[in-house]
Amino acid sequence: MASILVVCTGNVCRSPIAEGLLRTAFETRLGEGAPGVSSAGTMGWSGSGADPNGVEAAAERGVDISGHRARELTSRDIASATLVLGMAGEHARAVVTQEPDAAPRTFTLKELVRLLEALPPGSGGDVASHVAAADALRSNGFTGNPDDEDVADPLGMPLDSFRSVAWELEEWCARLVDGLLGRADAAVATTAERDEP
């Protein structure tokens, strides 16, 4: 089964929210067949809970991250992931520095979404094949929007900053799931068409 690893700095703000949003979105679409989603930090504050403002902002979006415990990124985490998503360019670079073989399956969240959305319609397959197709497009020179790759770090900021980050992450995570699985409304239409006499 596919597994997705989300990486930020301390694993207490951005990556726990993104992990929760992605897990919920995949489980809503795929049930028990959903890929596993985990998170870690390049300087993980091991054992720390998610920032209370992050817990509240995620809860407002229907996701419970109150049980999250931060952990530091390991080579084993990277090796076992089908896809590694950095919350910012620095995190994707840190992953590749630690494990160079992971480069073809390591992206920032926004980078991968833009790559997936640029693929030809009907590019089917599982998570790994979509990741490979996105990497091939990247290798052929697709740059997306290099000036907008990062999700801002809300650490130390007020609740409204966390709400803004959670809102942004919800949008990008939904687009990622659509990019990897196909749009939910398209899947429903296809099912309905198949069921017609």
Backbone as JSON Lines, residues from 0, in Angstrom:
{"i":0,"aa":"M","n":[0.84,-1.18,0.0],"ca":[0.0,0.0,0.0],"c":[0.88,1.25,0.0]}
{"i":1,"aa":"A","n":[0.42,2.27,-0.7],"ca":[1.17,3.51,-0.79],"c":[1.25,4.2,0.57]}
{"i":2,"aa":"S","n":[2.32,4.95,0.77],"ca":[2.46,5.73,2.0],"c":[3.0,7.11,1.66]}
{"i":3,"aa":"I","n":[2.47,8.1,2.37],"ca":[2.82,9.5,2.13],"c":[3.41,10.06,3.41]}
{"i":4,"aa":"L","n":[4.56,10.7,3.29],"ca":[5.25,11.32,4.42],"c":[5.26,12.82,4.23]}
{"i":5,"aa":"V","n":[4.76,13.56,5.22],"ca":[4.72,15.01,5.17],"c":[5.8,15.54,6.12]}
{"i":6,"aa":"V","n":[6.59,16.49,5.63],"ca":[7.76,16.96,6.39],"c":[7.72,18.47,6.56]}
{"i":7,"aa":"C","n":[7.94,18.92,7.8],"ca":[8.18,20.34,8.05],"c":[9.38,20.45,9.0]}
{"i":8,"aa":"T","n":[9.48,21.5,9.76],"ca":[10.66,21.68,10.6],"c":[10.51,20.98,11.95]}
{"i":9,"aa":"G","n":[9.56,21.43,12.76],"ca":[9.43,20.87,14.1],"c":[8.41,19.76,14.23]}
{"i":10,"aa":"N","n":[7.59,19.56,13.18],"ca":[6.52,18.55,13.21],"c":[5.49,18.86,14.29]}
{"i":11,"aa":"V","n":[5.26,20.17,14.49],"ca":[4.24,20.56,15.47],"c":[3.2,21.53,14.89]}
{"i":12,"aa":"C","n":[3.43,22.07,13.69],"ca":[2.49,23.05,13.12],"c":[1.95,22.59,11.76]}
{"i":13,"aa":"R","n":[2.72,22.83,10.71],"ca":[2.23,22.58,9.36],"c":[2.03,21.11,9.05]}
{"i":14,"aa":"S","n":[3.05,20.29,9.29],"ca":[2.94,18.89,8.86],"c":[1.86,18.11,9.6]}
{"i":15,"aa":"P","n":[1.62,18.33,10.91],"ca":[0.51,17.61,11.53],"c":[-0.85,17.99,10.94]}
{"i":16,"aa":"I","n":[-1.04,19.27,10.62],"ca":[-2.3,19.7,10.01],"c":[-2.45,19.06,8.64]}
{"i":17,"aa":"A","n":[-1.4,19.12,7.83],"ca":[-1.46,18.52,6.49],"c":[-1.67,17.01,6.57]}
{"i":18,"aa":"E","n":[-0.99,16.37,7.52],"ca":[-1.16,14.92,7.71],"c":[-2.63,14.59,7.99]}
{"i":19,"aa":"G","n":[-3.22,15.33,8.92],"ca":[-4.62,15.08,9.27],"c":[-5.57,15.33,8.11]}
{"i":20,"aa":"L","n":[-5.35,16.43,7.4],"ca":[-6.21,16.75,6.26],"c":[-6.1,15.7,5.16]}
{"i":21,"aa":"L","n":[-4.86,15.29,4.85],"ca":[-4.67,14.28,3.8],"c":[-5.27,12.95,4.21]}
{"i":22,"aa":"R","n":[-5.02,12.52,5.44],"ca":[-5.56,11.23,5.89],"c":[-7.09,11.24,5.77]}
{"i":23,"aa":"T","n":[-7.72,12.32,6.24],"ca":[-9.18,12.41,6.17],"c":[-9.67,12.39,4.73]}
{"i":24,"aa":"A","n":[-9.02,13.15,3.86],"ca":[-9.44,13.21,2.46],"c":[-9.3,11.86,1.76]}
{"i":25,"aa":"F","n":[-8.17,11.18,1.99],"ca":[-7.97,9.87,1.36],"c":[-8.95,8.85,1.91]}
{"i":26,"aa":"E","n":[-9.17,8.86,3.22],"ca":[-10.09,7.88,3.82],"c":[-11.52,8.12,3.36]}
{"i":27,"aa":"T","n":[-11.9,9.38,3.17],"ca":[-13.23,9.7,2.65],"c":[-13.42,9.11,1.26]}
{"i":28,"aa":"R","n":[-12.38,9.19,0.45],"ca":[-12.47,8.69,-0.93],"c":[-12.26,7.19,-1.05]}
{"i":29,"aa":"L","n":[-11.35,6.62,-0.24],"ca":[-10.92,5.23,-0.45],"c":[-11.23,4.28,0.7]}
{"i":30,"aa":"G","n":[-11.67,4.8,1.82],"ca":[-11.94,3.93,2.97],"c":[-10.67,3.22,3.42]}
{"i":31,"aa":"E","n":[-10.79,1.92,3.63],"ca":[-9.66,1.14,4.13],"c":[-8.51,1.04,3.12]}
{"i":32,"aa":"G","n":[-8.78,1.34,1.86],"ca":[-7.74,1.29,0.84],"c":[-6.92,2.56,0.74]}
{"i":33,"aa":"A","n":[-7.14,3.5,1.66],"ca":[-6.43,4.78,1.62],"c":[-4.95,4.58,1.91]}
{"i":34,"aa":"P","n":[-4.09,5.36,1.26],"ca":[-2.66,5.27,1.59],"c":[-2.42,5.72,3.03]}
{"i":35,"aa":"G","n":[-1.36,5.2,3.63],"ca":[-0.98,5.65,4.96],"c":[-0.38,7.04,4.86]}
{"i":36,"aa":"V","n":[-0.66,7.87,5.84],"ca":[-0.1,9.22,5.88],"c":[0.54,9.44,7.24]}
{"i":37,"aa":"S","n":[1.78,9.92,7.24],"ca":[2.5,10.21,8.47],"c":[3.24,11.53,8.29]}
{"i":38,"aa":"S","n":[3.86,12.0,9.37],"ca":[4.61,13.25,9.28],"c":[5.82,13.19,10.2]}
{"i":39,"aa":"A","n":[6.78,14.05,9.9],"ca":[8.0,14.14,10.7],"c":[8.6,15.52,10.49]}
{"i":40,"aa":"G","n":[9.6,15.86,11.31],"ca":[10.23,17.16,11.21],"c":[11.73,17.05,11.01]}
{"i":41,"aa":"T","n":[12.29,17.95,10.23],"ca":[13.73,17.94,10.0],"c":[14.49,18.22,11.28]}
{"i":42,"aa":"M","n":[13.84,18.94,12.2],"ca":[14.37,19.14,13.54],"c":[13.24,18.83,14.51]}
{"i":43,"aa":"G","n":[12.64,17.66,14.32],"ca":[11.45,17.28,15.06],"c":[11.61,17.42,16.56]}
{"i":44,"aa":"W","n":[10.64,18.02,17.17],"ca":[10.64,18.17,18.62],"c":[10.0,16.92,19.2]}
{"i":45,"aa":"S","n":[10.75,15.83,19.17],"ca":[10.23,14.51,19.46],"c":[9.42,14.48,20.76]}
{"i":46,"aa":"G","n":[8.2,13.95,20.63],"ca":[7.31,13.79,21.76],"c":[6.41,14.97,22.04]}
{"i":47,"aa":"S","n":[6.68,16.12,21.41],"ca":[5.84,17.3,21.63],"c":[4.49,17.12,20.94]}
{"i":48,"aa":"G","n":[3.46,17.68,21.54],"ca":[2.16,17.69,20.89],"c":[2.12,18.75,19.8]}
{"i":49,"aa":"A","n":[1.09,18.67,18.98],"ca":[0.88,19.72,17.99],"c":[0.6,21.03,18.71]}
{"i":50,"aa":"D","n":[0.99,22.13,18.11],"ca":[0.73,23.44,18.69],"c":[-0.77,23.57,18.97]}
{"i":51,"aa":"P","n":[-1.16,24.05,20.16],"ca":[-2.58,24.17,20.48],"c":[-3.38,24.97,19.46]}
{"i":52,"aa":"N","n":[-2.77,26.02,18.9],"ca":[-3.46,26.79,17.86],"c":[-3.67,25.94,16.61]}
{"i":53,"aa":"G","n":[-2.71,25.09,16.31],"ca":[-2.86,24.19,15.17],"c":[-3.95,23.16,15.41]}
{"i":54,"aa":"V","n":[-4.02,22.66,16.64],"ca":[-5.08,21.7,16.99],"c":[-6.44,22.35,16.8]}
{"i":55,"aa":"E","n":[-6.57,23.6,17.26],"ca":[-7.85,24.3,17.12],"c":[-8.18,24.6,15.66]}
{"i":56,"aa":"A","n":[-7.19,25.08,14.91],"ca":[-7.42,25.4,13.5],"c":[-7.79,24.15,12.7]}
{"i":57,"aa":"A","n":[-7.14,23.03,12.99],"ca":[-7.46,21.78,12.3],"c":[-8.86,21.31,12.69]}
{"i":58,"aa":"A","n":[-9.2,21.43,13.98],"ca":[-10.53,21.01,14.44],"c":[-11.63,21.81,13.74]}
{"i":59,"aa":"E","n":[-11.37,23.08,13.49],"ca":[-12.35,23.91,12.78],"c":[-12.56,23.43,11.35]}
{"i":60,"aa":"R","n":[-11.62,22.65,10.84],"ca":[-11.74,22.1,9.49],"c":[-12.12,20.62,9.54]}
{"i":61,"aa":"G","n":[-12.54,20.17,10.72],"ca":[-13.05,18.81,10.86],"c":[-12.0,17.74,11.07]}
{"i":62,"aa":"V","n":[-10.8,18.13,11.48],"ca":[-9.7,17.17,11.63],"c":[-9.17,17.23,13.07]}
{"i":63,"aa":"D","n":[-9.06,16.08,13.7],"ca":[-8.57,16.0,15.08],"c":[-7.1,15.61,15.09]}
{"i":64,"aa":"I","n":[-6.23,16.54,15.46],"ca":[-4.8,16.23,15.57],"c":[-4.34,16.34,17.02]}
{"i":65,"aa":"S","n":[-5.29,16.27,17.95],"ca":[-4.95,16.46,19.36],"c":[-4.04,15.36,19.9]}
{"i":66,"aa":"G","n":[-4.05,14.19,19.29],"ca":[-3.2,13.09,19.75],"c":[-1.83,13.04,19.08]}
{"i":67,"aa":"H","n":[-1.55,14.02,18.21],"ca":[-0.27,14.01,17.48],"c":[0.91,14.15,18.42]}
{"i":68,"aa":"R","n":[1.98,13.41,18.12],"ca":[3.25,13.56,18.83],"c":[4.36,13.73,17.8]}
{"i":69,"aa":"A","n":[5.13,14.79,17.95],"ca":[6.18,15.1,16.98],"c":[7.28,14.05,17.0]}
{"i":70,"aa":"R","n":[7.9,13.87,15.83],"ca":[9.06,12.98,15.74],"c":[10.02,13.53,14.69]}
{"i":71,"aa":"E","n":[11.27,13.16,14.86],"ca":[12.3,13.63,13.94],"c":[12.37,12.72,12.72]}
{"i":72,"aa":"L","n":[12.58,13.32,11.57],"ca":[12.7,12.61,10.31],"c":[13.86,11.62,10.36]}
{"i":73,"aa":"T","n":[13.62,10.4,9.88],"ca":[14.68,9.39,9.81],"c":[14.83,8.89,8.39]}
{"i":74,"aa":"S","n":[15.97,8.3,8.11],"ca":[16.2,7.71,6.79],"c":[15.2,6.59,6.53]}
{"i":75,"aa":"R","n":[14.82,5.89,7.57],"ca":[13.84,4.8,7.41],"c":[12.48,5.35,6.97]}
{"i":76,"aa":"D","n":[12.08,6.49,7.56],"ca":[10.82,7.14,7.14],"c":[10.85,7.43,5.64]}
{"i":77,"aa":"I","n":[11.96,8.01,5.21],"ca":[12.08,8.41,3.8],"c":[12.07,7.18,2.9]}
{"i":78,"aa":"A","n":[12.82,6.16,3.28],"ca":[12.94,4.97,2.45],"c":[11.61,4.26,2.28]}
{"i":79,"aa":"S","n":[10.76,4.3,3.29],"ca":[9.5,3.56,3.22],"c":[8.37,4.34,2.57]}
{"i":80,"aa":"A","n":[8.59,5.62,2.24],"ca":[7.52,6.46,1.7],"c":[7.45,6.37,0.18]}
{"i":81,"aa":"T","n":[6.23,6.2,-0.33],"ca":[5.98,6.27,-1.77],"c":[6.14,7.7,-2.26]}
{"i":82,"aa":"L","n":[5.78,8.64,-1.4],"ca":[5.79,10.06,-1.72],"c":[6.2,10.84,-0.48]}
{"i":83,"aa":"V","n":[7.12,11.81,-0.65],"ca":[7.52,12.69,0.44],"c":[7.14,14.12,0.05]}
{"i":84,"aa":"L","n":[6.41,14.78,0.93],"ca":[5.93,16.14,0.68],"c":[6.53,17.11,1.69]}
{"i":85,"aa":"G","n":[7.32,18.05,1.22],"ca":[7.82,19.11,2.08],"c":[6.84,20.25,2.16]}
{"i":86,"aa":"M","n":[6.7,20.83,3.33],"ca":[5.85,22.0,3.47],"c":[6.5,23.23,2.86]}
{"i":87,"aa":"A","n":[7.81,23.17,2.68],"ca":[8.56,24.26,2.05],"c":[9.74,23.65,1.31]}
{"i":88,"aa":"G","n":[10.33,24.45,0.43],"ca":[11.46,23.96,-0.34],"c":[12.6,23.46,0.52]}
{"i":89,"aa":"E","n":[12.84,24.13,1.66],"ca":[13.93,23.7,2.54],"c":[13.72,22.28,3.04]}
{"i":90,"aa":"H","n":[12.47,21.88,3.23],"ca":[12.19,20.53,3.74],"c":[12.42,19.48,2.65]}
{"i":91,"aa":"A","n":[11.99,19.78,1.43],"ca":[12.24,18.86,0.33],"c":[13.75,18.71,0.1]}
{"i":92,"aa":"R","n":[14.48,19.81,0.18],"ca":[15.93,19.74,0.0],"c":[16.59,18.94,1.12]}
{"i":93,"aa":"A","n":[16.1,19.1,2.35],"ca":[16.67,18.36,3.48],"c":[16.46,16.85,3.31]}
{"i":94,"aa":"V","n":[15.3,16.47,2.8],"ca":[15.02,15.05,2.55],"c":[16.0,14.49,1.53]}
{"i":95,"aa":"V","n":[16.19,15.21,0.43],"ca":[17.07,14.74,-0.64],"c":[18.52,14.75,-0.19]}
{"i":96,"aa":"T","n":[18.92,15.69,0.64],"ca":[20.28,15.71,1.19],"c":[20.51,14.48,2.06]}
{"i":97,"aa":"Q","n":[19.51,14.14,2.86],"ca":[19.62,12.99,3.74],"c":[19.58,11.67,2.97]}
{"i":98,"aa":"E","n":[18.71,11.6,1.95],"ca":[18.55,10.38,1.16],"c":[18.43,10.75,-0.32]}
{"i":99,"aa":"P","n":[19.56,10.89,-1.01],"ca":[19.52,11.33,-2.42],"c":[18.64,10.47,-3.32]}
{"i":100,"aa":"D","n":[18.52,9.18,-3.03],"ca":[17.68,8.3,-3.86],"c":[16.21,8.68,-3.8]}
{"i":101,"aa":"A","n":[15.82,9.48,-2.82],"ca":[14.42,9.88,-2.68],"c":[14.04,11.04,-3.58]}
{"i":102,"aa":"A","n":[15.0,11.63,-4.29],"ca":[14.72,12.82,-5.09],"c":[13.54,12.66,-6.05]}
{"i":103,"aa":"P","n":[13.39,11.54,-6.78],"ca":[12.28,11.43,-7.72],"c":[10.9,11.39,-7.07]}
{"i":104,"aa":"R","n":[10.82,11.14,-5.79],"ca":[9.51,11.06,-5.12],"c":[9.38,12.09,-4.01]}
{"i":105,"aa":"T","n":[10.2,13.13,-4.08],"ca":[10.17,14.2,-3.08],"c":[9.82,15.52,-3.77]}
{"i":106,"aa":"F","n":[8.82,16.2,-3.24],"ca":[8.31,17.45,-3.8],"c":[7.86,18.35,-2.66]}
{"i":107,"aa":"T","n":[7.67,19.63,-2.94],"ca":[6.85,20.41,-2.02],"c":[5.4,20.1,-2.39]}
{"i":108,"aa":"L","n":[4.5,20.33,-1.45],"ca":[3.09,20.09,-1.7],"c":[2.61,20.87,-2.92]}
{"i":109,"aa":"K","n":[2.92,22.16,-2.95],"ca":[2.43,23.0,-4.05],"c":[3.06,22.59,-5.38]}
{"i":110,"aa":"E","n":[4.34,22.24,-5.36],"ca":[5.01,21.8,-6.58],"c":[4.32,20.58,-7.16]}
{"i":111,"aa":"L","n":[4.06,19.59,-6.32],"ca":[3.45,18.36,-6.83],"c":[2.04,18.61,-7.35]}
{"i":112,"aa":"V","n":[1.27,19.41,-6.65],"ca":[-0.09,19.71,-7.13],"c":[-0.03,20.32,-8.52]}
{"i":113,"aa":"R","n":[0.85,21.29,-8.71],"ca":[0.94,21.94,-10.02],"c":[1.39,20.96,-11.1]}
{"i":114,"aa":"L","n":[2.32,20.09,-10.76],"ca":[2.78,19.07,-11.71],"c":[1.63,18.13,-12.09]}
{"i":115,"aa":"L","n":[0.91,17.64,-11.09],"ca":[-0.2,16.72,-11.36],"c":[-1.27,17.39,-12.21]}
{"i":116,"aa":"E","n":[-1.55,18.66,-11.93],"ca":[-2.57,19.36,-12.69],"c":[-2.13,19.67,-14.11]}
{"i":117,"aa":"A","n":[-0.81,19.62,-14.36],"ca":[-0.3,19.86,-15.71],"c":[-0.2,18.58,-16.53]}
{"i":118,"aa":"L","n":[-0.39,17.43,-15.91],"ca":[-0.34,16.17,-16.66],"c":[-1.53,16.08,-17.6]}
{"i":119,"aa":"P","n":[-1.39,15.33,-18.7],"ca":[-2.52,15.18,-19.63],"c":[-3.72,14.54,-18.94]}
{"i":120,"aa":"P","n":[-4.94,14.92,-19.33],"ca":[-6.14,14.29,-18.75],"c":[-6.1,12.78,-18.95]}
{"i":121,"aa":"G","n":[-6.62,12.07,-17.98],"ca":[-6.68,10.62,-18.1],"c":[-5.38,9.93,-17.77]}
{"i":122,"aa":"S","n":[-4.43,10.64,-17.16],"ca":[-3.19,10.0,-16.73],"c":[-3.52,9.16,-15.49]}
{"i":123,"aa":"G","n":[-3.88,7.92,-15.72],"ca":[-4.36,7.07,-14.62],"c":[-3.23,6.38,-13.89]}
{"i":124,"aa":"G","n":[-3.63,5.49,-13.0],"ca":[-2.65,4.72,-12.26],"c":[-2.72,4.97,-10.77]}
{"i":125,"aa":"D","n":[-1.84,4.29,-10.06],"ca":[-1.8,4.41,-8.61],"c":[-0.94,5.61,-8.2]}
{"i":126,"aa":"V","n":[-0.79,5.79,-6.89],"ca":[-0.03,6.93,-6.38],"c":[1.39,6.93,-6.94]}
{"i":127,"aa":"A","n":[2.05,5.77,-6.91],"ca":[3.44,5.69,-7.37],"c":[3.57,6.08,-8.84]}
{"i":128,"aa":"S","n":[2.63,5.66,-9.68],"ca":[2.73,6.01,-11.1],"c":[2.45,7.49,-11.34]}
{"i":129,"aa":"H","n":[1.55,8.09,-10.55],"ca":[1.34,9.53,-10.66],"c":[2.58,10.3,-10.22]}
{"i":130,"aa":"V","n":[3.21,9.83,-9.15],"ca":[4.43,10.48,-8.66],"c":[5.52,10.38,-9.73]}
{"i":131,"aa":"A","n":[5.65,9.21,-10.36],"ca":[6.66,9.04,-11.41],"c":[6.37,9.95,-12.6]}
{"i":132,"aa":"A","n":[5.1,10.08,-12.98],"ca":[4.74,10.95,-14.1],"c":[5.03,12.41,-13.75]}
{"i":133,"aa":"A","n":[4.75,12.81,-12.51],"ca":[5.04,14.18,-12.09],"c":[6.55,14.45,-12.1]}
{"i":134,"aa":"D","n":[7.33,13.47,-11.65],"ca":[8.78,13.64,-11.65],"c":[9.31,13.75,-13.08]}
{"i":135,"aa":"A","n":[8.75,12.96,-13.99],"ca":[9.18,13.03,-15.4],"c":[8.89,14.4,-15.98]}
{"i":136,"aa":"L","n":[7.71,14.94,-15.66],"ca":[7.36,16.28,-16.14],"c":[8.32,17.32,-15.56]}
{"i":137,"aa":"R","n":[8.62,17.18,-14.28],"ca":[9.58,18.1,-13.64],"c":[10.95,17.99,-14.3]}
{"i":138,"aa":"S","n":[11.38,16.78,-14.58],"ca":[12.68,16.56,-15.21],"c":[12.76,17.14,-16.61]}
{"i":139,"aa":"N","n":[11.59,17.28,-17.25],"ca":[11.54,17.84,-18.61],"c":[11.42,19.35,-18.61]}
{"i":140,"aa":"G","n":[11.54,19.96,-17.42],"ca":[11.62,21.42,-17.37],"c":[10.41,22.16,-16.86]}
{"i":141,"aa":"F","n":[9.33,21.45,-16.46],"ca":[8.17,22.15,-15.91],"c":[8.54,22.72,-14.55]}
{"i":142,"aa":"T","n":[8.41,24.03,-14.4],"ca":[8.84,24.67,-13.16],"c":[7.7,25.12,-12.27]}
{"i":143,"aa":"G","n":[6.46,25.08,-12.77],"ca":[5.34,25.5,-11.94],"c":[5.46,26.96,-11.56]}
{"i":144,"aa":"N","n":[5.46,27.23,-10.27],"ca":[5.6,28.6,-9.79],"c":[6.63,28.6,-8.66]}
{"i":145,"aa":"P","n":[7.92,28.66,-9.01],"ca":[8.96,28.57,-7.98],"c":[8.92,29.68,-6.95]}
{"i":146,"aa":"D","n":[8.18,30.76,-7.22],"ca":[8.07,31.84,-6.23],"c":[6.97,31.58,-5.21]}
{"i":147,"aa":"D","n":[6.22,30.49,-5.4],"ca":[5.15,30.14,-4.45],"c":[5.19,28.65,-4.18]}
{"i":148,"aa":"E","n":[6.23,28.22,-3.49],"ca":[6.41,26.8,-3.16],"c":[6.14,26.5,-1.7]}
{"i":149,"aa":"D","n":[6.24,27.51,-0.84],"ca":[6.23,27.26,0.6],"c":[4.89,27.56,1.24]}
{"i":150,"aa":"V","n":[4.58,26.77,2.27],"ca":[3.49,27.08,3.18],"c":[4.14,27.78,4.37]}
{"i":151,"aa":"A","n":[3.67,28.97,4.71],"ca":[4.29,29.77,5.78],"c":[4.23,29.05,7.12]}
{"i":152,"aa":"D","n":[5.27,29.22,7.9],"ca":[5.34,28.62,9.23],"c":[4.61,29.53,10.22]}
{"i":153,"aa":"P","n":[3.53,29.04,10.87],"ca":[2.8,29.9,11.8],"c":[3.31,29.83,13.24]}
{"i":154,"aa":"L","n":[4.39,29.09,13.48],"ca":[4.89,28.92,14.84],"c":[5.05,30.27,15.54]}
{"i":155,"aa":"G","n":[4.49,30.39,16.74],"ca":[4.6,31.62,17.52],"c":[3.61,32.7,17.12]}
{"i":156,"aa":"M","n":[2.79,32.42,16.11],"ca":[1.83,33.41,15.63],"c":[0.47,33.18,16.3]}
{"i":157,"aa":"P","n":[-0.44,34.15,16.19],"ca":[-1.76,33.99,16.8],"c":[-2.63,32.97,16.05]}
{"i":158,"aa":"L","n":[-3.74,32.63,16.66],"ca":[-4.65,31.62,16.1],"c":[-5.05,31.94,14.66]}
{"i":159,"aa":"D","n":[-5.29,33.2,14.35],"ca":[-5.7,33.54,12.98],"c":[-4.66,33.12,11.94]}
{"i":160,"aa":"S","n":[-3.38,33.18,12.29],"ca":[-2.34,32.72,11.36],"c":[-2.44,31.22,11.14]}
{"i":161,"aa":"F","n":[-2.72,30.48,12.19],"ca":[-2.91,29.03,12.05],"c":[-4.15,28.73,11.22]}
{"i":162,"aa":"R","n":[-5.19,29.51,11.42],"ca":[-6.41,29.32,10.62],"c":[-6.11,29.55,9.14]}
{"i":163,"aa":"S","n":[-5.31,30.57,8.85],"ca":[-4.95,30.86,7.47],"c":[-4.15,29.71,6.86]}
{"i":164,"aa":"V","n":[-3.2,29.17,7.62],"ca":[-2.4,28.05,7.14],"c":[-3.27,26.8,6.95]}
{"i":165,"aa":"A","n":[-4.16,26.55,7.89],"ca":[-5.05,25.38,7.78],"c":[-5.95,25.5,6.56]}
{"i":166,"aa":"W","n":[-6.47,26.71,6.31],"ca":[-7.31,26.93,5.14],"c":[-6.5,26.68,3.86]}
{"i":167,"aa":"E","n":[-5.28,27.22,3.82],"ca":[-4.42,27.03,2.65],"c":[-4.1,25.54,2.45]}
{"i":168,"aa":"L","n":[-3.74,24.87,3.53],"ca":[-3.42,23.45,3.43],"c":[-4.62,22.63,3.0]}
{"i":169,"aa":"E","n":[-5.79,22.97,3.48],"ca":[-6.99,22.22,3.08],"c":[-7.19,22.3,1.56]}
{"i":170,"aa":"E","n":[-7.02,23.5,1.02],"ca":[-7.19,23.67,-0.43],"c":[-6.15,22.85,-1.21]}
{"i":171,"aa":"W","n":[-4.87,22.97,-0.81],"ca":[-3.82,22.28,-1.54],"c":[-3.9,20.76,-1.36]}
{"i":172,"aa":"C","n":[-4.29,20.31,-0.17],"ca":[-4.43,18.86,0.06],"c":[-5.58,18.29,-0.76]}
{"i":173,"aa":"A","n":[-6.68,19.03,-0.86],"ca":[-7.8,18.57,-1.68],"c":[-7.38,18.47,-3.14]}
{"i":174,"aa":"R","n":[-6.63,19.46,-3.61],"ca":[-6.15,19.41,-5.0],"c":[-5.18,18.26,-5.21]}
{"i":175,"aa":"L","n":[-4.36,17.97,-4.2],"ca":[-3.43,16.85,-4.3],"c":[-4.19,15.53,-4.43]}
{"i":176,"aa":"V","n":[-5.18,15.33,-3.57],"ca":[-5.95,14.09,-3.63],"c":[-6.64,13.96,-4.98]}
{"i":177,"aa":"D","n":[-7.21,15.06,-5.49],"ca":[-7.8,15.02,-6.83],"c":[-6.76,14.68,-7.88]}
{"i":178,"aa":"G","n":[-5.56,15.22,-7.74],"ca":[-4.5,14.95,-8.71],"c":[-4.04,13.51,-8.7]}
{"i":179,"aa":"L","n":[-4.04,12.91,-7.51],"ca":[-3.58,11.52,-7.39],"c":[-4.68,10.51,-7.67]}
{"i":180,"aa":"L","n":[-5.94,10.88,-7.4],"ca":[-7.04,9.92,-7.54],"c":[-8.03,10.27,-8.64]}
{"i":181,"aa":"G","n":[-7.94,11.49,-9.17],"ca":[-8.98,11.96,-10.08],"c":[-10.01,12.73,-9.26]}
{"i":182,"aa":"R","n":[-10.68,13.66,-9.91],"ca":[-11.66,14.49,-9.2],"c":[-12.81,13.63,-8.7]}
{"i":183,"aa":"A","n":[-13.26,13.9,-7.49],"ca":[-14.35,13.12,-6.89],"c":[-15.62,13.22,-7.72]}
{"i":184,"aa":"D","n":[-15.95,14.41,-8.25],"ca":[-17.17,14.54,-9.02],"c":[-17.07,13.79,-10.34]}
{"i":185,"aa":"A","n":[-15.84,13.72,-10.92],"ca":[-15.65,12.94,-12.15],"c":[-15.81,11.47,-11.86]}
{"i":186,"aa":"A","n":[-15.31,11.01,-10.71],"ca":[-15.44,9.6,-10.36],"c":[-16.9,9.23,-10.15]}
{"i":187,"aa":"V","n":[-17.66,10.12,-9.53],"ca":[-19.09,9.87,-9.32],"c":[-19.82,9.8,-10.65]}
{"i":188,"aa":"A","n":[-19.49,10.73,-11.55],"ca":[-20.15,10.74,-12.86],"c":[-19.84,9.45,-13.61]}
{"i":189,"aa":"T","n":[-18.6,9.0,-13.56],"ca":[-18.22,7.76,-14.26],"c":[-18.98,6.58,-13.69]}
{"i":190,"aa":"T","n":[-19.12,6.52,-12.37],"ca":[-19.86,5.44,-11.75],"c":[-21.32,5.47,-12.17]}
{"i":191,"aa":"A","n":[-21.9,6.66,-12.19],"ca":[-23.3,6.79,-12.59],"c":[-23.51,6.35,-14.03]}
{"i":192,"aa":"E","n":[-22.58,6.75,-14.9],"ca":[-22.68,6.34,-16.3],"c":[-22.59,4.84,-16.45]}
{"i":193,"aa":"R","n":[-21.73,4.22,-15.66],"ca":[-21.54,2.78,-15.73],"c":[-22.8,2.05,-15.25]}
{"i":194,"aa":"D","n":[-23.53,2.66,-14.31],"ca":[-24.71,2.03,-13.75],"c":[-25.96,2.2,-14.61]}
{"i":195,"aa":"E","n":[-25.87,3.08,-15.61],"ca":[-27.06,3.29,-16.47],"c":[-27.31,2.04,-17.3]}
{"i":196,"aa":"P","n":[-28.63,1.69,-17.55],"ca":[-28.93,0.51,-18.36],"c":[-28.54,0.68,-19.81]}
